[in-house]
Amino acid sequence: MSEPDEDNQLLNENFKSVGKDSMLFEQSTGSMLKTICHYIYSDIQKKQRSFKIGVFTIFLVVTFIMLLKSLVDVAPIAFLKVGQD
């Protein structure tokens, strides 16, 4: 079995040092959600361009999927009209 690389060793050591009495495990759900939202907000403020690219990418993907779904929903009606002529 191969030895883990330096990054994985560091992560394993840090994870072992986080005990059950850590502040991470003592937070309430609301407090943890507030902390997560704070980190997301600060990251958006620092990297606005990346955030805009991400939002635009999601917009494009959702638009394309909805277009495909609309075409599939309309397809039986189109074939029905072609068959009647």
Beta strands, then each sheet from edge to edge (+ up, - down):
end
